[in-house]
Amino acid sequence: MKLKSSFQFEISLPQRFSLLWNFFKGFLFLSMVLRIVFMLWQKDEVSWNLITVLRTLATGAFFDSAVAGFAAFPGILYLLLLPNRYSGSLLDKIVVYFFFSLTVLVLVFVFFAEITFWEEFRTRFNFIAVDYLIYTHEVVRNIQESYPLPYLILGVAAITLLIVFLFKKRGIFAATFAGKASVKQKLSLFISAFLILSFYVGFIKNNQAEWSSNRYNNEISKAGIYSFFAEFRNNQMKYTQFYTAIDTKKAFETVRNEIAEPDSRFIKGGTSIRREITDSLPSEARPNVVFILMESMSASFMKEFGNEKGITPNMDKLAQQSLFFTNLYATGTRTVRGMEAVTLCILPTPGQSIVKRPDNQNLYTVSNVFQEKGYQNSFFYGGDGYFDNMNCYFGGNGFTIYDRGRGSVLSDKIKTERHNIEDSEVTFENAWGICDENIYDKMLQVADEHFASKKPFFNFVMTTSNHRPYTYPEGKIDIPSGKNRDGAVKYADYALGQMLEKAKTKPWFKNTVFVIIADHCASSAGKDEIDVANYHIPAFIYNLPAQAPEKVLQQCSQIDLFPTLFAMLRWNYRSNFFGKNALGRTYTERAYVGTYRKLAYMKKNKALILSDQKQQALYDWNKKTNELMPVPMDNAFLEEAISGYQAADYLFTNKLLKE
């Protein structure tokens, strides 16, 4: 029997395979429609060169064919195993209708999910989607609060029913149930599909879709489901396996030369960066330290950097009263990457953040420095700290936990206290946790308790309000809750201002330093491999003893924040950190930024990007236009970049970040 396709050519297949063939064609068609939608969505960023467009669509069809094949494979196996005498039977019809409808339902849902994921991240499914599969409670609540879920469910169901109806009306089901196929034909189809899919599994990697210099064309070339499972398989990446490497001893020699300072002395040689840092002045200041890691707070939201919306009045005021870092960059695009950077003062190693990796307890973090000075360390989070492995990481590295866990428990391996934030302490809560005002109030309460017991404290607060669904208590600011990102930013700024005003009434305020920084920007997507401007974040050190307000113009990184603070406090301490005092005489301006797979090393207007598949590229970065222009490789610059990332990965992999 010859089945005529909508593409106007004929292919010889038994009628029994009619449903499979039409499913395959239909999936490719809908996937292509989605791909074109994404291209039109980013019409100002994608490359519209004819050859580039054709290659984008062709590459997409190649990956879509794999997804369609994997989705159809259970049906191919079913046809192989079901004897011909049962073809068209009641059992056959029930099984085929049910599993076809279920498959279509899942795929339609995935198409909807891809659209919402693209809206948020401007990318196909990646490791973030893998994480979200694990933390279903927060994600489901976020979807419920961000989108009209009943209408989405009805839409998915309606489209599924429409597709089933169209297949039935066109006689595809009837042909499938009426047709027969020989064992030879069934076996040939099964073996062919098995070999083709094995080829995809064994030889086709998701990053092979990244053929263009335009990141948007690369992402649109991918298939969302294929990307999802590729990231699921490759949750961690060993540096030397995927990236250009040099001799390990040479890498550490380069790193040690870069981080060496006049007031530091290395304790060990070889593959170690442990050192003693001493201050020439005899006395140390030991104020309390309140550290605020603000969710998704891009520098571009502030008036200081050109924003005219007036959504950060408190931070704009703080910029004039603090040690204000005007040229500081986040190491990554996720909260856990920011947490890793500020606590371990380490470069972003490829793959998942150390916060989420196994065996990440008892590391040498800034917590150890504070503990050695007699501080009580506490971590405050308005949601359930199980999310993103935060409780495991902070609890396993010297912090007492205050979160909204309500029943979740810490591992027996973690010997720390954990306190639930009670319902009576909460005035507003959404999918991600309690509002910023509530978590600040909890922190202030605990600070009072530590002050009463005459213990210096280091309080680490992770905020949550500046996150989709952008909801917060009504009546606090002039933008209605749940409207947009601007409202969430303005509320987060308002809550910060309220906390500082309350803190000023406390007896411990005069002896307390407030360190405030963003975890990452609100968005990191752009047409280039690394969108540098979307890593620019604000940072403040406020109320520092005997420190006049000053703007720090040096290009620096999240990893430099605490080393700078410790230097300002004149602390002697042991360091295992890559970060340096950004105000030091020998400080060299530079920053490290990255994604899950791309690692960048910046020096002022130069950016070197290391990619998996052992590739690298050097660019001139135009800060005004945020454009990267390729330039010839500088081998010395390349060696510096490789050395830092290779050494950081080596230290964690070989358990040399331990206390």
N, C-alpha and C positions, 0 to 999 in steps of 0.2 A: 504494500500500500504506500502511495506517495502522499506525504503531507505537505501542503503548500504553505509556506511561511508568509508573514506579513512583509518580509523583506524581498518578496517576489523571486524567490528561487525555490526549488523543490529538493527535498531530501527524502531518501527512501528509508522509512521506518515502519515497523508493524503498527497497526492501530492501537495495540495494547500499550505502546509507549506515547500515545497522543498527549496524555495529561502531563507527563514529564517534559516533553518537548515544548509544549506551550507554556508551562511554568517557567522553563529556562528562558524562553524568549520574553515573557512578561516581566521577569525579574530584571533582565538586562535593560528593557525599555524603561521601567520605572527608575532604575538606578541612574540611567542616563539623564532622565528628566531631573532628578535630584541634583545631579552634577551640574547641569546647565543652570538650575536655580541658584546654586552656590556661586557660579561664575557671574551671573547677573547681580547677585547680592553684593559681590566684591568687585563690581565692574570698574571701579576706579583704581583698583590695586592689581588685578590679574593682568597678565600679558595677553594682548589680543592679536599678536602676530599669528597669521594663518597657520603656519607650521606648528607653532606652539599650541594653539587651540586644538588642532587635529591630534597632536601627540598627547595632550591632556586627556582628550576623550578616548583615544585608543588605549592608552595606559589604563584608564579607568575601566574600560570594557574588559581588558585582560584580567584585572583583579576581580571584577564583578563576576566573570565566568567561573572563577574559583569558588566564590561564595555561593553562587547558584548551584554549582556542582556538589558542594558539601551539603547544602540544604536538600538537594534532590537525592543524595546517596542513600538515605534510609528507604526511600521509595524504590530505588533501583534494587536494593537488597530484598525488599518485600516482593517485588515482581519475580526475582530469581527463585525465591523459596516457595512462593505460592503455586501449587500445581494448576495447570490449565483448566482442569475440570471445575475449579472453584472460581474461575474468572466470571465476573458478572453476578455471582451469587450474592445473597443478602449480606453475608459476612464480608465479602469483598467490598460491597458498596458502603457498608458502615465504616470499615477501616479506612477506605480511601477518602470518603467525604470528611471524616473526623480529622484525620491527620493532615489532609490538604488544607482544611479550614484553619486548623491550629497553626500550621506553618505560615500561612498567609497572615494570620492575626499577629504572630510574633514579628514577622518581617515588616508589616505596616507599622507596628509599634516602634520598631527600631528606626524606621524612616523618620517618624515623628521625633524620636529621641535624638537622632542625628541633627535635626533642625534646631532643637533647643540647645544641644551641645555646641553647635556652631555659633549660635547667637551669643553664648557665654564666652567661648574660648577661641572662636575663629579657627578651628582645627577639626579634623576627623577624630574619632575616638582614639584616645591615647591612654597613658598610664593613669590619668585622673579618672577616666571612666572605669578602669579596673578597680581603683580604690573605692569608687562610689558603689560598685557592686558589693563590696564588703560591708560598707557602712550604710545599710539600707534604711535604718530608722531615720537618720538625719536627711538622707536624700529623698525618701518618699515624702517626708514632711515638707521639705523645701519645695518639691514639685507641687504638692497640694497648696502651699501658700503662695507660690509664684505664678501658677497657671490655672486656668479654669478646668480642673481635672475631669469633672463629669462630662464636659463637652468634648474633651480630648478622648475619653474612653468611648463616648458615643460615636465620635468621628472615626476612631480606629475600627470599631465594630461595624459601622455603616460601610466603610470602604471594603472591609473583609467580605461582608455579605454581597456587596456589589460585584466584587471580583468573582466570587463563587457563582453568583447568578449569571454573569456574562459567560463564564466557562460552560455553565450548564446550557444556556441558551444557544451557544454556538455548537453544541453537540459534542463537546470535547469529552465530557464524562461518558456519554453514550457510546462514543467510539472506543473509549478505554475499556468499558465493560463488555462490549461486543467483540472486541478484538482478541486474537490469540497470538502468542509468540512461541517459537520453538525454544527448546532448552539451549540450543546453540546460539540463537539470537540473544536470549537473556544473558547467557554466560559471556558472550562477546561484549555486550553493553556493560556488564559488571566489571569485567577485566579492564576494558578501556577506561572507564570512569576511575577505577582504582589506581591505574597507572598514572593517569593525568593528575589526580589529586595527590598522589605520592610525590609526583614531580614538584607540585606547588609546595608541599610540606618540606621536602628535602632541599629544594634549590631556589625557591622564590621567597625573598625576604621583603618585608614591608618597606624597608628603606630604599629598595630598588625603584620605588615610585618617585623618589626624590631626584629627579633628573634635571630640574630647572633651577636657575638662579633665583627665580621668583617663588617664595615660600607658598603663596596662595595657589599657584598652579600645581605645586607638589602635593599639597593637601587635597586639592580637588581631584587629582589623579588617583588618589587612594580610594579603597572601599572601606567604609566604616567598620563593618563586621570583621573583615580581614585584619584591619588595624588593631581592633580590640583584642583579638586572640594572639596577634603578634606581640603586643605589649604584655599580655597575660603570661606568655611564655618567657619573655625577656625582662623580668622585673628587676634584675640586677645585672650590671655589666662590669666585668673586670677590665680595668684600664688597659693593661698590656695586651689583652686579647683583641680589643676593638680599636685602639687608638695608636698613633705613632709613638713609640717609646724610645728611650735612650738607655745607656747603662745606668743602673740604679744608683751606684755610688756617685756617678757624675751628676745625676739629678739632685741628690741630697747636697752635694757640694755647692751646686748653684743656688739651691733654696737657702742653705745656711748663710751664704754670702749675702743673699737678699734680705734676710730677716735679722742679720747681725746688727747690734747697736752698741754704742760706746758703754752703756750701762748694763750690758748683758754678758753672761759667760756660759758657754755650752758645757753641759755636765758630761755628755758622752760624745763620742765621735761617730763616724760612719752614718748608718741609717737612723739618725735620731735628730730631733730639733729641740730636745729638752734643754732648758737653760735657766739660769738664775738671773733675775732682773733686779738690780739694786738702784736705789736713789741716793744721790750724793748728800741730800739734806737729811738731817738726823731724825726728824719727826714725821709721823704719818697722820693724815686726817682719816678718821673712821666714822663718817656720817652714815646714817641709814641710807639705803638705796631703794627707790621705787622704780622699777623698770616696766615700761609699757610697750608692748608689741602690738601695734595697731593694724587691724585687718585691712588689707587692700588700699592703703593710703598713698596714692601716687603723689609725687611732688607737683605734678601739673594741676592738682586741685587747689593749690595755694596761690594767693595773690602775689606772693613773693616771686613766683615763677610765671606770672603773666595771666593767671586766671582772674576774670572780672566778675564772676558770679557771686562773690562774697560768701562762699560756703565754708570757709575755714577762718572765721574771725579770731578765734582763740589761738590757733596755731600761728596765724600771721602776727598776733601780738607777742606770742612766745618767741618768735624768731628775733624780735628786737630785745629780748630779755635774757637770752641764753647763749651758750656756746652752740651756734647753729651751723650744722654741716650742710652746705649748699651744693656740694658736688659729690654726693655719696650714692652708691649703687647697691641694689639688692643682689644677692648671689643667684637667686632663682625666681620661680614663678608661683611657688606654693608656700603656705604657712610653715610646713615642716622644714622646708629648705631655709627659711628665715630663722627658725628656731635653732637649727643646726649651726648656722653661720654665727649667730650671736653667742651661743653657749660654748661651742667648740672652737670658735674662731678659725674655721677651716674652710678651704676651698670646696666648691660643690663637686663632689665626686660623681662620676657618671652612674646613671641608673637612679634608684630610689634614694631618698634622703636617709641619712644615718638614723634619724629619729624613728624611722619605720623598719629598720633592719633588725634581724636577730642579733643577739649577743651585743646589745648596745648599752648595757649597764656598767657601772663602775668605770666610766671613762673619765679622763681628766678634763673637766669643764670649768667655766668661771665659778661654778658652785664650790669647787674645791678651794679656789682662792678665797672666797668669802668665808667658807668654813674655817680655814686656817687663821682667819682674822677674828674668829669668834662670833660670826653672824648666824642668825636663824634664817634659813632659806625656805621660801614658800612659793608655790606655783598656783595661780588662780586662773580658772577657765570657766566660762559661763555655761558651757555645754557638758556633755559626758566626755571625760578625758580618755575614755576608751577609743574615741574617734582619733584616727591617725596615729594611734599608739602613743599618745602624749603622756598618759599616766605611767606607762611602762618606762618611757624614756626619762621623764622628770623624776618619777619615784625611784628609779634605779640609779639616779645620779645626784642624790642628796637633797631633794626638795620634799617638803611636806605638801600634800595635794589638797586643794580646795576646788571641788567641781560639782557638777549637777548630776553625778552618776546615778543616784537613786537606785541602788541595788547591785550595780556592777562592782566586781571585786578586783583587787590587785592580785597579781601572781604571788605565790608563796615565796618566790625568789626575791621579791622586792620588800625590803625591810624599811618601811617608812609609814608615817601616819597619813591617813586620808580622811577628809571631812566633807560631808555632803552639805551643799547649800540648800537650806530648807525652803519649803513653799512659802513660809511666812516672811522670808527675806526677798521674795520675788514680786515685782509689780508688773513685769511684762516679760514674755518669753515667746520666741518663735522656733523655727526648725533647728537653728544652730545654737540656741542657748538663750540665757537671760540677757536683758538689755545692758548696755555698757554702764549705765548709772548704777545698776544693781551690783555688778561685779566690782565696781570701784568702791561702793559702800561696804561690801564684804572685806575688801582689802584694807580699807581704813579701819574697820572694826578690829581686824587681826593686828594691824599696826599698833593700835591702842593697847592691845593685850601684851604685845612684845615690849612696848615702851614701859608699861606698868611693871613688867618683870625684869626691867633693866637689861634687856637683850637687844643689841643692834640687829636690825633686820634687813634682809634683801628680799623684797617682794616682787615677783615676776608675774605680770598680768597680761593675759592674752585676750584681746577684745573680739567681739563677734558681730556687732551691729552693722558694720559696713559690708554687708554681704546680701546677695539675693536671698530672700524676697524683699529686702530693703524696708522691713517693717520695724517700727519702734513706737514708744509711747506717744500718743496724740497730745497736742497742745504744747509741746516743748520747743518746736521751731515752726517756721512759717511755710514749710513744705509738708503736705499731707503724707502720712505713713503709707509705705508700700507703693509710692508713685514712681520713683526712679533712684538711680545711684546718687544724684546730687543731694537728695533728701537724706540718704543714709550717711553720706559724708558729713553733711551739716550736723546731723544728730550726733555722730561720733565726735565731732569737734566740740559740740555743745557739752556732751557728757564729760569730755576731758577737762573743759573749762570749769564745770561744776565741781569736779573732783579736786582740782587745784585750789579752788576757793574754799572748799571744806577743809582741805589739808592745812591751809594757812591759819585756821583757827586752832590747830592741834599744838600741844606743847612740844611735840617732837619735830615740828616743821622746820625750824631754824637749822636743825642738824640733819636735814634729809636732802639728798640729791635726787632729782627726778630725771631719768633717762628715757627718752621717748623716740621711737623709731617705727617705721612701717615694716611689716613682714615681707611685702612685695607690692608691686603696682596692681591697680585694678584690672589691667589687661596687659598682656605681653605680646600680643599678636601683631605682626606687621609683614610686609612683603619680603623683607630680608631674612636671612637665616637667624640672626639675632637682632631684634629691634631695640637698639641701645637706649633710646629715650624712655622706653617702657620698663626700664630697670631703675630709673632715677627716683629716689625716695627721700623724704625729709628725715632729719634726725636732730635731736636737741639734748643738750645736757644743761639742766636748769637748776638754779639755786646752789651752784657749786661754791664752796667757801672761797672768799677772796678772789673770785673770778669775775671780771667785768664782761658784759655782753660782747660777743665777737662772732664774726662770720668766718667759718673755716672754708676756704676756697679750694683747698687741695682735693684732688680727685682721690677718693678712697672707697672703702667697702664696708659692709656690715661687719666683716671679721675684724675691723680695726676699732670698733666702737669701745669695747671694754678695755683693750690695751691702752687706748687713749685715756679713758676714765681712770684706770689704775695709775697711769703716769701723772695725771692731774692731782691725784690724791697722794702722790709720792710714795706709793707702796713698793716694798720689796716683796717679790713673790717668785714662785717657780712657774715657768711657762712651758706649755707644749703646743703653743698657738702659732698659726701662720700670720695672724694679725699683728700690727705694729702701732705704736703711738703716731697718729697722723700729724701731730704737732712737733714731733721730734726733729732734731737737726739733720739726721741722716735719712729721714723718711723720703722715699721715692714714690711719686704719685703713680697709682695704678689701681685697677679694680678687676675683680673676677666675676663674671656673670655666666649663666648657663641655663639650658633647658634639661630635659631628661637625657638627651643624647648629645646636644651641642655644648661645647665648653669654650668660653671666650676669655681672652686675656687682653686687657685694655691698658694703654699708657697714653693719657691725654687724648689725642685725636687718632691714635692707631688702635686697631682691633684685630686680633688674630683669633680665628675660629678653628677649633679642632673638632673634627667629625669622626663618628665611627666609620668603619671601612678604611681607617688609617689615612684620612684625608685632612688637609689643612688649607686655609686661605687667609691672606693678609689684606686688610682694607684700610683706607683713609676714611675716618668718620667725620662727616660735616655736622657739627652740633646744631647749627641753625636749621638745616633741612632734614636732619636725621637720616641722611643717606650714607650708605657704604659704597665706596668706590674701590674696586680691586687694584692692588699694587703688587709689584714683584716681591717675592718672599725675602724676608730678612732672616737669615739662618740663626743669628745670635738671639733675635727676638723670639723665634720659634723655639729655640732651646730653653729659654726662660719659661715660656708658656708650658711646654711639655714637662719641665722639671717640677713645677708647682703641682700640677694635677697628678702627675705620676707619683710624686712623694706622698701626697695626701691619701691617694688610694692605697698605696703601700702600707702606710701607717695603720689605717683601719683594718685592712685585710689581714695583716700580721699581728693584730691585737696590740699595737704599740701606742694606741691612744688611751690605754688603760691607765689607771692611777699609778 
